[in-house]
Amino acid sequence: MSADTQAQLAATSPRHAAIAGLSALLLGIGLSRFAFTPLVPALVQAGWFSAAQAGYLGATNLAGYVVGATIARRAAAYIPAMALVKAAMIAAAASFVACAAPLGFAWYFAWRAVSGIVGGILMILAPTAVLAATPVAHRGRVAGIVFTGIGAGVALSGTVIPWLVRSGVPAAWLVLGAIGLALTILAWGGWPHGAPAAGPVRSRATRPPLSATAILLVVSYGLLGLAFSPHTVYWTDFIARGLDLGLGVGGFYWTVFGIGAACGPILTGFVAERFGFARTYTLAIAVLALCIGAPALSSAAPMLLLSSLGTGAFGLATTSLASGRAAELVPFEQHRQMWSWMTIAYAVVYAAGGYVDAFAFARTGSYALLFAFGAIVALLSALCAWFSTAAGRASALS
């Protein structure tokens, strides 16, 4: 990174950059992906789609996310990263407005894919730009603030959507579009000036070494996509229709999920600053496995609360912790590439998991099976994270 670029980044307010990053992930992930979950029962009840079709639409958003995460760094080599981020936020808001029209499965399929693509772009480019403008000593808390945007979107959607759908599904989508536009305006002037470009796509200088530690971290984070997918698509539907508790109760538990998701990244960010990202990341995944599997054991209210709050908190915390752990492993000019690999791995497995979940649910109708499988995969992810840390210690001693 050149001296001029460092000076430009130093002149950027970390607080303003963090707010811009939070807004981008709130819109691109928190709303574009997770607002669909509390809308699923309403879409089914309104006769727009069957439960299986809604599941496939949720998985289509994840597939779009794979595409966006894959092309983000390559596109940033030719187009200024902050221009891409701004365009992606506008497209995300537009996708909400488009979904207000009940024009059939193909129409929704296309726009859910668009919302996934822009979400992937924002996930790659926004956090790395913000962290590049943040002093090393404060990256834990700033990463927590940025990734809190995802949880804030979950909490917001769980709060407002059950109320909005009383006026109809189109009204819910149009309000989401207005919120998306407001977030785009809020973030517009807060992006770091002189954020480093991706550079030549094939440049070896920006490619992290493929050590055992790095590979295991990528595998660990990728597996979390499969572990997390049942909650992000079926959680509200499980409570509202599976347990026959209604959309209002389903929205309440989704709000609890969102509260956990909003608090988890920033709280674990402070923990990571004290104990290190590697240790905190591994422990967070182990707790996440317990929370994901809880509803497979019992559908009692305490278990539902534990699963909602814990899965939201630790599911989103693992994202900020994984990004921070990547920044520990490689020089910062290599962080975007490392984070891109991790995000693509997560997105590919997440999208595949969404389609597998939809297929399995269409055949079995069992929510418990999905949650139990997610918990097992999370435990495998925790083992990979632990082995990644052990491999790093062995490498340091050799």
For each residue, the residues with C-beta under 8 A, 3 or more apart:
1: 5 6 132 196 332 333
2: 5 6
3: 6 7
4: 7 8 194
5: 1 2 8 9 194 196
6: 1 2 3 9 10
7: 3 4 10 11 194
8: 4 5 11 12 192 193 194
9: 5 6 12 132 133 192 193 194 195
10: 6 7 133
11: 7 8 193
12: 8 9 16 17 133 192 193 194
13: 16 17 190
14: 17 18 130 133 134 135 138 142
15: 18 19
16: 12 13 19 20 189 190
17: 12 13 14 20 21 129 130 133 134 142 190 191 192
18: 14 15 21 22 130 134 142 145 146
19: 15 16 22 23 145 186 187 190
20: 16 17 23 24 126 130 186 187 190 191
21: 17 18 24 25 126 127 129 130 145 146 149 187
22: 18 19 25 26 145 146 148 149 152
23: 19 20 26 27 89 149 183 184 186 187 190
24: 20 21 27 28 85 88 89 122 126 149 183 187
25: 21 22 28 29 30 122 123 126 127 146 147 149 150 153
26: 22 23 29 30 31 149 150 152 153 156 183
27: 23 24 30 31 32 89 92 93 122 149 153 179 180 183 184
28: 24 25 31 32 88 89 92 118 119 121 122 123 126
29: 25 26 32 33 34 119 122 123 149 150 153
30: 25 26 27 33 34 35 149 150 151 152 153 154 156 157 261
31: 26 27 28 34 35 92 96 153 156 157 176 179 180
32: 27 28 29 35 61 92 95 96 115 116 118 119
33: 29 30 36 61 62 65 115 116 119 232
34: 29 30 31 37 150 153 154 157 232 258
35: 30 31 32 38 39 153 156 157 161 176
36: 33 39 40 57 58 61 112
37: 34 40 58 157 232 233 234 235 236 237 254
38: 35 41 42 157 158 161 162 236 247 250 251 254
39: 35 36 42 43 161 165 169 172
40: 36 37 43 44 51 54 55 58 233 234 236 237
41: 38 44 45 236 237 240 241 247 250
42: 38 39 45 46 161 165 169 172 247
43: 39 40 46 48 49 54 169
44: 40 41 47 48 49 50 51 54 237 241
45: 41 42 247
46: 42 43 168 169
47: 44
48: 43 44 102 169
49: 43 44 53 54 57 105 108
50: 44 53 54
51: 40 44 54 55 237 241 361
52: 55 56 358 361 362
53: 49 50 56 57 105
54: 40 43 44 49 50 51 57 58 237
55: 40 51 52 58 59 233 234 354 357 358 361 362
56: 52 53 59 60 355 358
57: 36 49 53 54 60 61 105 108 109 112
58: 36 37 40 54 55 61 62 112 232 233 354 358
59: 55 56 62 63 233 351 354 355 357 358
60: 56 57 63 64 109 112 113 116
61: 32 33 36 57 58 64 65 112 113 115 116 119 354
62: 33 58 59 65 66 116 225 229 347 350 351 353 354
63: 59 60 66 67 113 116 351 354 355
64: 60 61 67 68 112 113 114 115 116 117 119 120
65: 33 61 62 68 69 116 117 119 120 123 347 350 351
66: 62 63 69 70 116 120 344 347 348 350 351
67: 63 64 70 71 113 116 117 120
68: 64 65 71 72 88 116 117 118 119 120 121 122 123 124 347
69: 65 66 72 120 121 123 124 340 343 344 347
70: 66 67 74 120 344 347
71: 67 68 74 75 117 120 121
72: 68 69 75 76 84 120 121 123 124 125 340
73: 76 77 124 125 198 201 336 337 340
74: 70 71 77 78 198 201
75: 71 72 78 79 84 121
76: 72 73 79 80 81 84 125 197 198
77: 73 74 197 198 199 200 201
78: 74 75
79: 75 76 83 84
80: 76 83 84 197
81: 76 84 85 125 129 195 197 198
82: 85 86 129 191 192 195
83: 79 80 86 87
84: 72 75 76 79 80 81 87 88 121 125
85: 24 81 82 88 89 121 122 125 126 129 191
86: 82 83 89 90 184 187 188 191
87: 83 84 90 91
88: 24 28 68 84 85 91 92 118 119 121 122
89: 23 24 27 28 85 86 92 93 118 122 180 183 184 187
90: 86 87 93 94 184
91: 87 88 94 95 114 115 118
92: 27 28 31 32 88 89 95 96 115 118 119 122 180
93: 27 89 90 96 97 177 180 181 183 184
94: 90 91 97 98 177
95: 32 91 92 98 99 111 112 114 115 118
96: 31 32 92 93 99 100 115 173 174 176 177 180
97: 93 94 100 173 174 177
98: 94 95 101 107 111
99: 95 96 108 111 112 173
100: 96 97 169 170 171 173 174 177
101: 98 107 170
102: 48 169 170
103: 106 107 108
104: 107 108
105: 49 53 57 108 109
106: 103 109 110
107: 98 101 103 104 110 111
108: 49 57 99 103 104 105 111 112
109: 57 60 105 106 112 113
110: 106 107 113 114
111: 95 98 99 107 108 114 115
112: 36 57 58 60 61 64 95 99 108 109 115 116
113: 60 61 63 64 67 109 110 116 117
114: 64 91 95 110 111 117 118
115: 32 33 61 64 91 92 95 96 111 112 118 119
116: 32 33 60 61 62 63 64 65 66 67 68 112 113 119 120
117: 64 65 67 68 71 113 114 120 121
118: 28 32 68 88 89 91 92 95 114 115 121 122
119: 28 29 32 33 61 64 65 68 88 92 115 116 122 123
120: 64 65 66 67 68 69 70 71 72 116 117 123 124 343 347
121: 28 68 69 71 72 75 84 85 88 117 118 124 125
122: 24 25 27 28 29 68 85 88 89 92 118 119 125 126
123: 25 28 29 65 68 69 72 119 120 126 127 343
124: 68 69 72 73 120 121 127 128 336 339 340 343
125: 72 73 76 81 84 85 121 122 128 129 336
126: 20 21 24 25 28 85 122 123 129 130 146
127: 21 25 123 124 130 131 143 146 147 323 339
128: 124 125 131 132 335 336 339
129: 17 21 81 82 85 125 126 132 133 191 192 195
130: 14 17 18 20 21 126 127 133 134 142 146 192
131: 127 128 134 139 142 143 146 323 327 332 335
132: 1 9 128 129 192 195 196 332 335
133: 9 10 12 14 17 129 130 192 195
134: 14 17 18 130 131 138 139 142
135: 14 138 139
136: 139
137: 273
138: 14 134 135 141 142
139: 131 134 135 136 142 143 324 327
140: 143 144 269 270 272 273 277 324
141: 138 144 145 266 269 270 273
142: 14 17 18 130 131 134 138 139 145 146 269
143: 127 131 139 140 146 147 265 269 320 323 324
144: 140 141 147 148 265 266 267 268 269 270 320
145: 18 19 21 22 141 142 148 265 266 269
146: 18 21 22 25 126 127 130 131 142 143 149 320
147: 25 127 143 144 150 151 265 316 317 319 320 323
148: 22 144 145 151 152 261 262 263 265 266 316
149: 21 22 23 24 25 26 27 29 30 146 152 153
150: 25 26 29 30 34 147 153 154 261 265 316 319
151: 30 147 148 154 155 258 259 260 261 262 263 264 265 312 313 316
152: 22 26 30 148 149 155 156 258 261 262
153: 25 26 27 29 30 31 34 35 149 150 156 157 258
154: 30 34 150 151 157 158 254 257 258 261 262 312
155: 151 152 158 159 255 257 258 259 261 262
156: 26 30 31 35 152 153 159 160 179 258
157: 30 31 34 35 37 38 153 154 160 161 176 254 258
158: 38 154 155 161 162 236 251 252 253 254 255 256 257 258
159: 155 156 162 163 251 255 258
160: 156 157 163 164 172 175
161: 35 38 39 42 157 158 164 165 172 251
162: 38 158 159 165 166 247 248 250 251
163: 159 160 166
164: 160 161 167 171 172 175
165: 39 42 161 162 168 169 171 172 247
166: 162 163
167: 164 171 172
168: 46 165 171 172
169: 39 42 43 46 48 100 102 165 172 173
170: 100 101 102 173 174
171: 100 164 165 167 168 174 175
172: 39 42 160 161 164 165 167 168 169 175 176
173: 96 97 99 100 169 170 176 177
174: 96 97 100 170 171 177 178
175: 160 164 171 172 178 179
176: 31 35 96 157 172 173 179 180
177: 93 94 96 97 100 173 174 180 181
178: 174 175 181 182
179: 27 31 156 175 176 182 183
180: 27 31 89 92 93 96 176 177 183 184
181: 93 177 178 184 185
182: 178 179 185 186
183: 23 24 26 27 89 93 179 180 186 187
184: 23 27 86 89 90 93 180 181 187 188
185: 181 182 188
186: 19 20 23 182 183 190
187: 19 20 21 23 24 86 89 183 184 190 191
188: 86 184 185 191
189: 16
190: 13 16 17 19 20 23 186 187
191: 17 20 82 85 86 129 187 188 195
192: 8 9 12 17 82 129 130 132 133 195
193: 8 9 11 12
194: 4 5 7 8 9 12
195: 9 81 82 129 132 133 191 192
196: 1 5 132 199 333 336
197: 76 77 80 81
198: 73 74 76 77 81 201 206 336
199: 77 196 203 205 206
200: 77 203
201: 73 74 77 198
202:
203: 199 200 206 207
204: 207
205: 199 333
206: 198 199 203 333 334 336 337
207: 203 204 334 337
208: 214 329 330 334 337 338 341
209: 214 330
210: 214 215
211: 214 215 391 392 395
212: 215 216 388 391 395
213: 216 217 329 388 389 391 392 395
214: 208 209 210 211 217 218 329 330 338 388
215: 210 211 212 218 219
216: 212 213 219 220 384 385 387 388 391
217: 213 214 220 221 322 325 326 329 342 384 385 388
218: 214 215 221 222 341 342 345
219: 215 216 222 223 345 384
220: 216 217 223 224 285 322 381 382 384 385 388
221: 217 218 224 225 318 322 342 345 346 381
222: 218 219 225 226 342 345 346 348 349
223: 219 220 226 227 349 377 378 380 381 384
224: 220 221 227 228 285 288 315 318 322 346 377 378 381
225: 62 221 222 228 229 345 346 347 348 349 350 351 353
226: 222 223 229 349 350 352 353 356 374 377
227: 223 224 288 289 292 374 375 377 378 381
228: 224 225 231 232 292 311 315 350 374 378
229: 62 225 226 232 233 350 353 354 357 374
230: 233 234 235 292 353 357 367 370 371 373 374
231: 228 234 235 257 292 307 311 315 371 374
232: 33 34 37 58 228 229 235
233: 37 40 55 58 59 229 230 237 354 357 358
234: 37 40 55 230 231 237 238 357 361 367 370
235: 37 230 231 232 238 239 250 253 254 257 308 311
236: 37 38 40 41 158 239 240 247 250 251 253 254
237: 37 40 41 44 51 54 233 234 240 241 242 250
238: 234 235 241 242 243 250 295 367
239: 235 236 242 243 245 249 250 253 304
240: 41 236 237 243 245 246 247 249 250
241: 41 44 51 237 238 244
242: 237 238 239 367
243: 238 239 240 299
244: 241
245: 239 240 249 250
246: 240 249 250
247: 38 41 42 45 162 165 236 240 250 251
248: 162 251 252
249: 239 240 245 246 252 253
250: 38 41 162 235 236 237 238 239 240 245 246 247 253 254
251: 38 158 159 161 162 236 247 248 254 255
252: 158 248 249 255 256
253: 158 235 236 239 249 250 256 257 304 305 308
254: 37 38 154 157 158 235 236 250 251 257 258 308
255: 155 158 159 251 252 258 259
256: 158 252 253 259 260 305 308 309 312
257: 154 155 158 231 235 253 254 260 261 308 309 311 312
258: 34 151 152 153 154 155 156 157 158 159 254 255 261 262 312
259: 151 155 255 256 262 263 309 312
260: 151 256 257 263 264 308 309 310 311 312 313 314 316
261: 30 148 150 151 152 154 155 257 258 264 265 312 313 315 316
262: 148 151 152 154 155 258 259 265 312 316
263: 148 151 259 260 266 267 313
264: 151 260 261 267 268 312 313 314 315 316 317
265: 143 144 145 147 148 150 151 261 262 268 269 316 317 319 320 321
266: 141 144 145 148 263 269 270
267: 144 263 264 270 271 313 317
268: 144 264 265 271 272 280 284 314 317 320 321
269: 140 141 142 143 144 145 265 266 272 273 320 321 324
270: 140 141 144 266 267 273 274
271: 267 268 274 275 280
272: 140 268 269 275 276 277 280 281 321 324
273: 137 140 141 269 270
274: 270 271
275: 271 272 279 280
276: 272 279 280 328
277: 140 272 280 281 321 324 325 327 328
278: 281 282 325 328 385 388 389 392
279: 275 276 282 283 389
280: 268 271 272 275 276 277 283 284 321
281: 272 277 278 284 285 318 321 322 324 325 385
282: 278 279 285 286 382 385 386 389
283: 279 280 286 287
284: 268 280 281 287 288 314 317 318 321
285: 220 224 281 282 288 289 314 318 378 381 382 385
286: 282 283 289 290 379 382
287: 283 284 290 291 310 314
288: 224 227 284 285 291 292 310 311 314 315 318 378
289: 227 285 286 292 293 375 376 378 379 381 382
290: 286 287 293 294 310 375
291: 287 288 294 306 307 309 310 311 314
292: 227 228 230 231 288 289 307 311 315 371 374 375 378
293: 289 290 296 297 371 372 374 375 376 378
294: 290 291 297 298 303 304 306 307 310 371
295: 238 298 299 303 304 307 367 368 371
296: 293 368 369 371 372 375
297: 293 294 303
298: 294 295 303
299: 243 295 303 304
300: 303 304
301: 304 305
302: 305 306
303: 294 295 297 298 299 300 306 307
304: 239 253 294 295 299 300 301 307 308
305: 253 256 301 302 308 309
306: 291 294 302 303 309 310
307: 231 291 292 294 295 303 304 310 311 371
308: 235 253 254 256 257 260 304 305 311 312
309: 256 257 259 260 291 305 306 312 313
310: 260 287 288 290 291 294 306 307 313 314
311: 228 231 235 257 260 288 291 292 307 308 314 315
312: 151 154 256 257 258 259 260 261 262 264 308 309 315 316
313: 151 260 261 263 264 267 309 310 316 317
314: 260 264 268 284 285 287 288 291 310 311 317 318
315: 224 228 231 261 264 288 292 311 312 318 319
316: 147 148 150 151 260 261 262 264 265 312 313 319 320
317: 147 264 265 267 268 284 313 314 320 321
318: 221 224 281 284 285 288 314 315 321 322
319: 147 150 265 315 316 322 323
320: 143 144 146 147 265 268 269 316 317 323 324
321: 265 268 269 272 277 280 281 284 317 318 324 325
322: 217 220 221 224 281 318 319 325 326 342
323: 127 131 143 147 319 320 326 327 339 342
324: 139 140 143 269 272 277 281 320 321 327 328
325: 217 277 278 281 321 322 328 329
326: 217 322 323 329 330 335 338 339 342
327: 131 139 277 323 324 330 332 335
328: 276 277 278 324 325
329: 208 213 214 217 325 326 338 392
330: 208 209 214 326 327 334 335 338
331: 334 335
332: 1 131 132 327 335
333: 1 196 205 206 336
334: 206 207 208 330 331 337 338
335: 128 131 132 326 327 330 331 332 338 339
336: 73 124 125 128 196 198 206 333 339 340
337: 73 206 207 208 334 340 341
338: 208 214 326 329 330 334 335 341 342
339: 124 127 128 323 326 335 336 342 343
340: 69 72 73 124 336 337 343 344
341: 208 218 337 338 344 345
342: 217 218 221 222 322 323 326 338 339 345 346
343: 69 120 123 124 339 340 346 347
344: 66 69 70 340 341 347 348
345: 218 219 221 222 225 341 342 348 349
346: 221 222 224 225 342 343 349 350
347: 62 65 66 68 69 70 120 225 343 344 350 351
348: 66 222 225 344 345 351 352
349: 222 223 225 226 345 346 352 353
350: 62 65 66 225 226 228 229 346 347 353 354
351: 59 62 63 65 66 225 347 348 354 355
352: 226 348 349 355 356
353: 62 225 226 229 230 349 350 356 357
354: 55 58 59 61 62 63 229 233 350 351 357 358
355: 56 59 63 351 352 358 359
356: 226 352 353 359 360
357: 55 59 229 230 233 234 353 354 360 361 370
358: 52 55 56 58 59 233 354 355 361 362
359: 355 356 362 363
360: 356 357 363 364 366 369 370
361: 51 52 55 234 357 358 364 365 366 367 370
362: 52 55 358 359 365
363: 359 360
364: 360 361 369
365: 361 362
366: 360 361 369 370
367: 230 234 238 242 295 361 370 371
368: 295 296 371 372
369: 296 360 364 366 372 373
370: 230 234 357 360 361 366 367 373 374
371: 230 231 292 293 294 295 296 307 367 368 374 375
372: 293 296 368 369 375 376
373: 230 369 370 376 377
374: 226 227 228 229 230 231 292 293 370 371 377 378
375: 227 289 290 292 293 296 371 372 378 379
376: 289 293 372 373 379 380
377: 223 224 226 227 373 374 380 381
378: 223 224 227 228 285 288 289 292 293 374 375 381 382
379: 286 289 375 376 382 383
380: 223 376 377 383 384
381: 220 221 223 224 227 285 289 377 378 384 385
382: 220 282 285 286 289 378 379 385 386
383: 379 380 386 387
384: 216 217 219 220 223 380 381 387 388
385: 216 217 220 278 281 282 285 381 382 388 389
386: 282 382 383 389 390
387: 216 383 384 390 391
388: 212 213 214 216 217 220 278 384 385 391 392
389: 213 278 279 282 385 386 392 393
390: 386 387 393 394
391: 211 212 213 216 387 388 394 395
392: 211 213 278 329 388 389 395 396
393: 389 390 396 397
394: 390 391 397 398
395: 211 212 213 391 392 398
396: 392 393
397: 393 394
398: 394 395
